[in-house]
Amino acid sequence: MMELVEIERSIIKKYRKEIWSKFVKAVKKYELINEGDKVACAISGGKDSLLTAKLVEELHKHSKVNFEVEYICMDPGYDKENRDLLEKNLKYLNIPAKIFDSDVFEISEKISGDYPCYMCARMRRGFLYAKAKELGCNKVALGHHMNDAIETTLMNVLYAGNYKTMKPKLMAQNFDGMELIRPMYFIEEKDVIAWRDYVGLDALNCACTVTKKSESYTRKK
């Protein structure tokens, strides 16, 4: 296990070019975090959201811009193994996250059956916006990276016939004054993976209980 000081130093020193500089570039170019903001950093337990949390934390420590941060983590219905892993990673990275429970997995499965992913994503974001608003935040930071933005664009071109892409920031439709930001917009996934492996982080992958049921059913067939 790596010491916390080494983990945090690796972001700014070892991965300065690949991660830190690109993070700062996105924050400055798109004005993602400004004076007086209160940012809710959303953590799912995956490598991307955990790195985003540490990046925002480092910015909060070193930036001349005064802003507040809340670290929020929604448990959508993880099994005990994944919940324990989530809590272990938060402790390992010393992220003071507020974990709140929900039944998103269960509800999305009932509504959408075998294809709950879209409904699950919508519901999870809604829960995060609501919790962020409850905590007095005006922004929610998500862990989407450059590969996510490229993939979204390609999917829209191939299947929807348009060039819509994942934006670095956008206003929430149903929560007045709430803005979604993506500070890892310029960071490549391969560099996130490299950092994860370097610090020895055993992050969650897809912890969806519905997917597990589907895979189990497929194997039995």
ChimeraX commands (.cxc) that place a marker at each C-alpha (Angstrom):
marker #1 position 0.00,0.00,0.00 radius 0.5
marker #1 position 1.35,3.42,-0.94 radius 0.5
marker #1 position 1.50,6.23,1.60 radius 0.5
marker #1 position -1.08,8.99,1.11 radius 0.5
marker #1 position 1.57,11.67,0.63 radius 0.5
marker #1 position 3.09,9.65,-2.22 radius 0.5
marker #1 position -0.31,9.12,-3.84 radius 0.5
marker #1 position -1.02,12.83,-3.79 radius 0.5
marker #1 position 2.48,13.74,-4.93 radius 0.5
marker #1 position 2.19,11.35,-7.89 radius 0.5
marker #1 position -0.72,13.37,-9.29 radius 0.5
marker #1 position 1.21,16.64,-9.36 radius 0.5
marker #1 position 4.74,15.29,-9.96 radius 0.5
marker #1 position 4.93,11.90,-11.68 radius 0.5
marker #1 position 1.76,12.39,-13.75 radius 0.5
marker #1 position 2.02,16.16,-14.07 radius 0.5
marker #1 position 2.06,16.18,-17.88 radius 0.5
marker #1 position -0.49,13.41,-18.44 radius 0.5
marker #1 position -2.97,14.26,-15.69 radius 0.5
marker #1 position -2.44,17.37,-13.56 radius 0.5
marker #1 position -1.61,19.84,-16.35 radius 0.5
marker #1 position -4.54,18.66,-18.46 radius 0.5
marker #1 position -6.88,18.92,-15.49 radius 0.5
marker #1 position -5.77,22.50,-14.78 radius 0.5
marker #1 position -6.03,23.34,-18.49 radius 0.5
marker #1 position -9.67,22.23,-18.61 radius 0.5
marker #1 position -10.54,24.07,-15.39 radius 0.5
marker #1 position -9.04,27.30,-16.72 radius 0.5
marker #1 position -10.15,27.08,-20.36 radius 0.5
marker #1 position -13.78,26.31,-19.59 radius 0.5
marker #1 position -13.93,28.21,-16.27 radius 0.5
marker #1 position -15.15,25.08,-14.52 radius 0.5
marker #1 position -14.38,26.21,-10.96 radius 0.5
marker #1 position -14.64,29.86,-9.99 radius 0.5
marker #1 position -14.40,32.07,-6.93 radius 0.5
marker #1 position -17.17,31.29,-4.45 radius 0.5
marker #1 position -18.26,28.00,-6.04 radius 0.5
marker #1 position -19.30,25.07,-3.92 radius 0.5
marker #1 position -18.53,21.91,-5.87 radius 0.5
marker #1 position -20.04,18.50,-5.20 radius 0.5
marker #1 position -17.52,15.93,-6.38 radius 0.5
marker #1 position -19.54,12.84,-7.33 radius 0.5
marker #1 position -17.86,9.51,-6.58 radius 0.5
marker #1 position -19.11,6.18,-7.91 radius 0.5
marker #1 position -16.11,4.20,-6.69 radius 0.5
marker #1 position -14.57,3.73,-10.13 radius 0.5
marker #1 position -11.07,4.88,-11.09 radius 0.5
marker #1 position -12.30,7.98,-12.94 radius 0.5
marker #1 position -14.40,9.46,-10.15 radius 0.5
marker #1 position -11.79,8.65,-7.50 radius 0.5
marker #1 position -9.08,10.42,-9.50 radius 0.5
marker #1 position -11.40,13.37,-10.11 radius 0.5
marker #1 position -11.95,13.64,-6.36 radius 0.5
marker #1 position -8.20,13.72,-5.68 radius 0.5
marker #1 position -7.62,16.27,-8.45 radius 0.5
marker #1 position -10.30,18.60,-7.10 radius 0.5
marker #1 position -8.90,18.09,-3.60 radius 0.5
marker #1 position -5.38,19.07,-4.74 radius 0.5
marker #1 position -6.76,22.11,-6.56 radius 0.5
marker #1 position -8.60,23.11,-3.41 radius 0.5
marker #1 position -5.34,22.90,-1.44 radius 0.5
marker #1 position -3.14,24.83,-3.86 radius 0.5
marker #1 position -5.37,27.15,-5.90 radius 0.5
marker #1 position -5.64,30.88,-5.26 radius 0.5
marker #1 position -9.31,30.59,-6.20 radius 0.5
marker #1 position -11.45,30.25,-3.09 radius 0.5
marker #1 position -14.08,27.54,-3.44 radius 0.5
marker #1 position -15.65,24.83,-1.30 radius 0.5
marker #1 position -15.86,21.09,-1.96 radius 0.5
marker #1 position -18.22,18.35,-0.86 radius 0.5
marker #1 position -17.49,14.72,-1.75 radius 0.5
marker #1 position -20.69,12.80,-2.32 radius 0.5
marker #1 position -21.10,9.12,-3.04 radius 0.5
marker #1 position -24.40,7.44,-3.80 radius 0.5
marker #1 position -24.75,3.72,-3.15 radius 0.5
marker #1 position -27.35,2.72,-5.77 radius 0.5
marker #1 position -27.71,-0.76,-4.29 radius 0.5
marker #1 position -24.23,-2.27,-4.30 radius 0.5
marker #1 position -23.78,-5.74,-2.84 radius 0.5
marker #1 position -21.73,-6.03,0.35 radius 0.5
marker #1 position -18.50,-6.84,-1.49 radius 0.5
marker #1 position -18.65,-3.70,-3.62 radius 0.5
marker #1 position -19.83,-1.50,-0.75 radius 0.5
marker #1 position -16.89,-2.68,1.35 radius 0.5
marker #1 position -14.48,-2.03,-1.54 radius 0.5
marker #1 position -15.90,1.46,-2.03 radius 0.5
marker #1 position -15.40,2.32,1.64 radius 0.5
marker #1 position -11.90,0.79,1.59 radius 0.5
marker #1 position -10.86,2.96,-1.37 radius 0.5
marker #1 position -12.26,6.12,0.17 radius 0.5
marker #1 position -10.26,5.40,3.31 radius 0.5
marker #1 position -7.11,4.54,1.31 radius 0.5
marker #1 position -7.27,7.84,-0.59 radius 0.5
marker #1 position -8.43,9.78,2.49 radius 0.5
marker #1 position -11.49,11.15,0.71 radius 0.5
marker #1 position -14.05,12.44,3.26 radius 0.5
marker #1 position -17.07,11.41,1.22 radius 0.5
marker #1 position -20.64,11.48,2.40 radius 0.5
marker #1 position -22.22,8.15,1.36 radius 0.5
marker #1 position -25.98,8.04,0.94 radius 0.5
marker #1 position -28.08,5.04,0.03 radius 0.5
marker #1 position -30.67,4.69,-2.71 radius 0.5
marker #1 position -32.55,1.93,-4.51 radius 0.5
marker #1 position -31.66,3.05,-8.05 radius 0.5
marker #1 position -30.61,-0.44,-9.20 radius 0.5
marker #1 position -33.86,-1.98,-8.01 radius 0.5
marker #1 position -36.11,0.73,-9.47 radius 0.5
marker #1 position -34.34,0.93,-12.84 radius 0.5
marker #1 position -34.55,-2.85,-13.20 radius 0.5
marker #1 position -38.29,-2.81,-12.52 radius 0.5
marker #1 position -38.89,0.01,-14.98 radius 0.5
marker #1 position -36.53,-1.03,-17.77 radius 0.5
marker #1 position -36.20,-4.80,-17.39 radius 0.5
marker #1 position -33.15,-6.25,-19.13 radius 0.5
marker #1 position -31.88,-2.85,-20.38 radius 0.5
marker #1 position -31.76,-0.60,-17.31 radius 0.5
marker #1 position -28.50,1.28,-18.04 radius 0.5
marker #1 position -30.04,4.46,-19.50 radius 0.5
marker #1 position -32.66,4.72,-16.78 radius 0.5
marker #1 position -30.07,3.97,-14.10 radius 0.5
marker #1 position -27.75,6.73,-15.37 radius 0.5
marker #1 position -30.59,9.27,-15.45 radius 0.5
marker #1 position -31.77,8.38,-11.97 radius 0.5
marker #1 position -28.28,8.40,-10.49 radius 0.5
marker #1 position -27.61,11.87,-11.87 radius 0.5
marker #1 position -30.92,13.11,-10.50 radius 0.5
marker #1 position -30.07,11.78,-7.03 radius 0.5
marker #1 position -26.64,13.44,-7.20 radius 0.5
marker #1 position -28.11,16.79,-8.23 radius 0.5
marker #1 position -30.63,16.60,-5.39 radius 0.5
marker #1 position -27.97,15.76,-2.80 radius 0.5
marker #1 position -25.67,18.50,-4.14 radius 0.5
marker #1 position -28.48,21.04,-3.87 radius 0.5
marker #1 position -29.27,19.86,-0.35 radius 0.5
marker #1 position -25.63,20.51,0.60 radius 0.5
marker #1 position -25.73,24.01,-0.89 radius 0.5
marker #1 position -23.57,23.23,-3.92 radius 0.5
marker #1 position -23.92,24.96,-7.28 radius 0.5
marker #1 position -21.80,22.52,-9.31 radius 0.5
marker #1 position -21.44,18.75,-9.66 radius 0.5
marker #1 position -18.11,17.37,-10.90 radius 0.5
marker #1 position -18.17,14.07,-12.79 radius 0.5
marker #1 position -15.27,11.86,-13.83 radius 0.5
marker #1 position -15.76,11.67,-17.59 radius 0.5
marker #1 position -12.49,11.81,-19.55 radius 0.5
marker #1 position -11.46,12.43,-23.17 radius 0.5
marker #1 position -12.24,8.88,-24.28 radius 0.5
marker #1 position -15.80,9.22,-22.97 radius 0.5
marker #1 position -16.28,12.42,-24.98 radius 0.5
marker #1 position -14.92,10.82,-28.17 radius 0.5
marker #1 position -17.02,7.70,-27.71 radius 0.5
marker #1 position -20.17,9.76,-27.18 radius 0.5
marker #1 position -19.54,11.71,-30.39 radius 0.5
marker #1 position -18.93,8.55,-32.42 radius 0.5
marker #1 position -22.04,6.86,-31.03 radius 0.5
marker #1 position -24.16,9.87,-31.97 radius 0.5
marker #1 position -22.69,10.01,-35.48 radius 0.5
marker #1 position -23.17,6.29,-36.10 radius 0.5
marker #1 position -26.52,5.70,-34.42 radius 0.5
marker #1 position -28.27,9.07,-34.07 radius 0.5
marker #1 position -27.07,10.85,-37.20 radius 0.5
marker #1 position -25.85,13.95,-35.36 radius 0.5
marker #1 position -22.62,15.41,-34.04 radius 0.5
marker #1 position -23.66,15.99,-30.46 radius 0.5
marker #1 position -20.83,15.48,-28.02 radius 0.5
marker #1 position -20.20,15.40,-24.29 radius 0.5
marker #1 position -19.61,19.00,-23.19 radius 0.5
marker #1 position -17.13,20.04,-20.49 radius 0.5
marker #1 position -19.93,21.83,-18.68 radius 0.5
marker #1 position -23.68,22.27,-18.94 radius 0.5
marker #1 position -26.55,23.56,-16.86 radius 0.5
marker #1 position -28.85,21.02,-15.25 radius 0.5
marker #1 position -32.33,21.00,-16.80 radius 0.5
marker #1 position -34.40,20.27,-13.71 radius 0.5
marker #1 position -32.27,21.88,-10.99 radius 0.5
marker #1 position -32.09,25.67,-11.25 radius 0.5
marker #1 position -28.63,27.10,-10.82 radius 0.5
marker #1 position -26.92,23.70,-10.84 radius 0.5
marker #1 position -24.09,23.12,-13.33 radius 0.5
marker #1 position -22.42,19.85,-14.29 radius 0.5
marker #1 position -18.66,20.03,-14.91 radius 0.5
marker #1 position -16.17,17.51,-16.32 radius 0.5
marker #1 position -12.68,18.58,-15.21 radius 0.5
marker #1 position -10.98,15.46,-16.68 radius 0.5
marker #1 position -12.16,16.44,-20.17 radius 0.5
marker #1 position -8.61,16.54,-21.63 radius 0.5
marker #1 position -7.26,13.48,-19.79 radius 0.5
marker #1 position -6.90,10.16,-21.63 radius 0.5
marker #1 position -8.19,6.96,-20.05 radius 0.5
marker #1 position -4.85,5.18,-20.49 radius 0.5
marker #1 position -3.27,7.71,-18.15 radius 0.5
marker #1 position -6.02,7.25,-15.58 radius 0.5
marker #1 position -5.36,3.50,-15.72 radius 0.5
marker #1 position -1.61,4.06,-15.40 radius 0.5
marker #1 position -2.15,6.20,-12.27 radius 0.5
marker #1 position -4.58,3.67,-10.79 radius 0.5
marker #1 position -2.08,0.85,-11.22 radius 0.5
marker #1 position 0.84,2.95,-9.95 radius 0.5
marker #1 position -0.87,3.76,-6.65 radius 0.5
marker #1 position -2.27,0.24,-6.28 radius 0.5
marker #1 position -5.92,1.22,-6.38 radius 0.5
marker #1 position -8.46,-1.61,-6.66 radius 0.5
marker #1 position -11.32,0.51,-7.99 radius 0.5
marker #1 position -14.83,-0.68,-8.78 radius 0.5
marker #1 position -15.61,-1.61,-12.35 radius 0.5
marker #1 position -19.26,-2.21,-13.20 radius 0.5
marker #1 position -20.84,-2.92,-9.83 radius 0.5
marker #1 position -24.34,-3.21,-11.28 radius 0.5
marker #1 position -26.35,-5.97,-9.61 radius 0.5
marker #1 position -28.63,-6.23,-12.66 radius 0.5
marker #1 position -25.66,-6.95,-14.94 radius 0.5
marker #1 position -24.48,-9.63,-12.53 radius 0.5
marker #1 position -27.87,-11.31,-12.67 radius 0.5
marker #1 position -27.87,-11.17,-16.47 radius 0.5
marker #1 position -24.36,-12.64,-16.73 radius 0.5
marker #1 position -25.22,-15.38,-14.27 radius 0.5
marker #1 position -28.36,-16.25,-16.26 radius 0.5
marker #1 position -26.39,-16.32,-19.53 radius 0.5
marker #1 position -23.78,-18.68,-18.07 radius 0.5
marker #1 position -26.48,-21.04,-16.82 radius 0.5
marker #1 position -27.99,-21.18,-20.30 radius 0.5
marker link #1:1,2 radius 0.2
marker link #1:2,3 radius 0.2
marker link #1:3,4 radius 0.2
marker link #1:4,5 radius 0.2
marker link #1:5,6 radius 0.2
marker link #1:6,7 radius 0.2
marker link #1:7,8 radius 0.2
marker link #1:8,9 radius 0.2
marker link #1:9,10 radius 0.2
marker link #1:10,11 radius 0.2
marker link #1:11,12 radius 0.2
marker link #1:12,13 radius 0.2
marker link #1:13,14 radius 0.2
marker link #1:14,15 radius 0.2
marker link #1:15,16 radius 0.2
marker link #1:16,17 radius 0.2
marker link #1:17,18 radius 0.2
marker link #1:18,19 radius 0.2
marker link #1:19,20 radius 0.2
marker link #1:20,21 radius 0.2
marker link #1:21,22 radius 0.2
marker link #1:22,23 radius 0.2
marker link #1:23,24 radius 0.2
marker link #1:24,25 radius 0.2
marker link #1:25,26 radius 0.2
marker link #1:26,27 radius 0.2
marker link #1:27,28 radius 0.2
marker link #1:28,29 radius 0.2
marker link #1:29,30 radius 0.2
marker link #1:30,31 radius 0.2
marker link #1:31,32 radius 0.2
marker link #1:32,33 radius 0.2
marker link #1:33,34 radius 0.2
marker link #1:34,35 radius 0.2
marker link #1:35,36 radius 0.2
marker link #1:36,37 radius 0.2
marker link #1:37,38 radius 0.2
marker link #1:38,39 radius 0.2
marker link #1:39,40 radius 0.2
marker link #1:40,41 radius 0.2
marker link #1:41,42 radius 0.2
marker link #1:42,43 radius 0.2
marker link #1:43,44 radius 0.2
marker link #1:44,45 radius 0.2
marker link #1:45,46 radius 0.2
marker link #1:46,47 radius 0.2
marker link #1:47,48 radius 0.2
marker link #1:48,49 radius 0.2
marker link #1:49,50 radius 0.2
marker link #1:50,51 radius 0.2
marker link #1:51,52 radius 0.2
marker link #1:52,53 radius 0.2
marker link #1:53,54 radius 0.2
marker link #1:54,55 radius 0.2
marker link #1:55,56 radius 0.2
marker link #1:56,57 radius 0.2
marker link #1:57,58 radius 0.2
marker link #1:58,59 radius 0.2
marker link #1:59,60 radius 0.2
marker link #1:60,61 radius 0.2
marker link #1:61,62 radius 0.2
marker link #1:62,63 radius 0.2
marker link #1:63,64 radius 0.2
marker link #1:64,65 radius 0.2
marker link #1:65,66 radius 0.2
marker link #1:66,67 radius 0.2
marker link #1:67,68 radius 0.2
marker link #1:68,69 radius 0.2
marker link #1:69,70 radius 0.2
marker link #1:70,71 radius 0.2
marker link #1:71,72 radius 0.2
marker link #1:72,73 radius 0.2
marker link #1:73,74 radius 0.2
marker link #1:74,75 radius 0.2
marker link #1:75,76 radius 0.2
marker link #1:76,77 radius 0.2
marker link #1:77,78 radius 0.2
marker link #1:78,79 radius 0.2
marker link #1:79,80 radius 0.2
marker link #1:80,81 radius 0.2
marker link #1:81,82 radius 0.2
marker link #1:82,83 radius 0.2
marker link #1:83,84 radius 0.2
marker link #1:84,85 radius 0.2
marker link #1:85,86 radius 0.2
marker link #1:86,87 radius 0.2
marker link #1:87,88 radius 0.2
marker link #1:88,89 radius 0.2
marker link #1:89,90 radius 0.2
marker link #1:90,91 radius 0.2
marker link #1:91,92 radius 0.2
marker link #1:92,93 radius 0.2
marker link #1:93,94 radius 0.2
marker link #1:94,95 radius 0.2
marker link #1:95,96 radius 0.2
marker link #1:96,97 radius 0.2
marker link #1:97,98 radius 0.2
marker link #1:98,99 radius 0.2
marker link #1:99,100 radius 0.2
marker link #1:100,101 radius 0.2
marker link #1:101,102 radius 0.2
marker link #1:102,103 radius 0.2
marker link #1:103,104 radius 0.2
marker link #1:104,105 radius 0.2
marker link #1:105,106 radius 0.2
marker link #1:106,107 radius 0.2
marker link #1:107,108 radius 0.2
marker link #1:108,109 radius 0.2
marker link #1:109,110 radius 0.2
marker link #1:110,111 radius 0.2
marker link #1:111,112 radius 0.2
marker link #1:112,113 radius 0.2
marker link #1:113,114 radius 0.2
marker link #1:114,115 radius 0.2
marker link #1:115,116 radius 0.2
marker link #1:116,117 radius 0.2
marker link #1:117,118 radius 0.2
marker link #1:118,119 radius 0.2
marker link #1:119,120 radius 0.2
marker link #1:120,121 radius 0.2
marker link #1:121,122 radius 0.2
marker link #1:122,123 radius 0.2
marker link #1:123,124 radius 0.2
marker link #1:124,125 radius 0.2
marker link #1:125,126 radius 0.2
marker link #1:126,127 radius 0.2
marker link #1:127,128 radius 0.2
marker link #1:128,129 radius 0.2
marker link #1:129,130 radius 0.2
marker link #1:130,131 radius 0.2
marker link #1:131,132 radius 0.2
marker link #1:132,133 radius 0.2
marker link #1:133,134 radius 0.2
marker link #1:134,135 radius 0.2
marker link #1:135,136 radius 0.2
marker link #1:136,137 radius 0.2
marker link #1:137,138 radius 0.2
marker link #1:138,139 radius 0.2
marker link #1:139,140 radius 0.2
marker link #1:140,141 radius 0.2
marker link #1:141,142 radius 0.2
marker link #1:142,143 radius 0.2
marker link #1:143,144 radius 0.2
marker link #1:144,145 radius 0.2
marker link #1:145,146 radius 0.2
marker link #1:146,147 radius 0.2
marker link #1:147,148 radius 0.2
marker link #1:148,149 radius 0.2
marker link #1:149,150 radius 0.2
marker link #1:150,151 radius 0.2
marker link #1:151,152 radius 0.2
marker link #1:152,153 radius 0.2
marker link #1:153,154 radius 0.2
marker link #1:154,155 radius 0.2
marker link #1:155,156 radius 0.2
marker link #1:156,157 radius 0.2
marker link #1:157,158 radius 0.2
marker link #1:158,159 radius 0.2
marker link #1:159,160 radius 0.2
marker link #1:160,161 radius 0.2
marker link #1:161,162 radius 0.2
marker link #1:162,163 radius 0.2
marker link #1:163,164 radius 0.2
marker link #1:164,165 radius 0.2
marker link #1:165,166 radius 0.2
marker link #1:166,167 radius 0.2
marker link #1:167,168 radius 0.2
marker link #1:168,169 radius 0.2
marker link #1:169,170 radius 0.2
marker link #1:170,171 radius 0.2
marker link #1:171,172 radius 0.2
marker link #1:172,173 radius 0.2
marker link #1:173,174 radius 0.2
marker link #1:174,175 radius 0.2
marker link #1:175,176 radius 0.2
marker link #1:176,177 radius 0.2
marker link #1:177,178 radius 0.2
marker link #1:178,179 radius 0.2
marker link #1:179,180 radius 0.2
marker link #1:180,181 radius 0.2
marker link #1:181,182 radius 0.2
marker link #1:182,183 radius 0.2
marker link #1:183,184 radius 0.2
marker link #1:184,185 radius 0.2
marker link #1:185,186 radius 0.2
marker link #1:186,187 radius 0.2
marker link #1:187,188 radius 0.2
marker link #1:188,189 radius 0.2
marker link #1:189,190 radius 0.2
marker link #1:190,191 radius 0.2
marker link #1:191,192 radius 0.2
marker link #1:192,193 radius 0.2
marker link #1:193,194 radius 0.2
marker link #1:194,195 radius 0.2
marker link #1:195,196 radius 0.2
marker link #1:196,197 radius 0.2
marker link #1:197,198 radius 0.2
marker link #1:198,199 radius 0.2
marker link #1:199,200 radius 0.2
marker link #1:200,201 radius 0.2
marker link #1:201,202 radius 0.2
marker link #1:202,203 radius 0.2
marker link #1:203,204 radius 0.2
marker link #1:204,205 radius 0.2
marker link #1:205,206 radius 0.2
marker link #1:206,207 radius 0.2
marker link #1:207,208 radius 0.2
marker link #1:208,209 radius 0.2
marker link #1:209,210 radius 0.2
marker link #1:210,211 radius 0.2
marker link #1:211,212 radius 0.2
marker link #1:212,213 radius 0.2
marker link #1:213,214 radius 0.2
marker link #1:214,215 radius 0.2
marker link #1:215,216 radius 0.2
marker link #1:216,217 radius 0.2
marker link #1:217,218 radius 0.2
marker link #1:218,219 radius 0.2
marker link #1:219,220 radius 0.2
marker link #1:220,221 radius 0.2
view
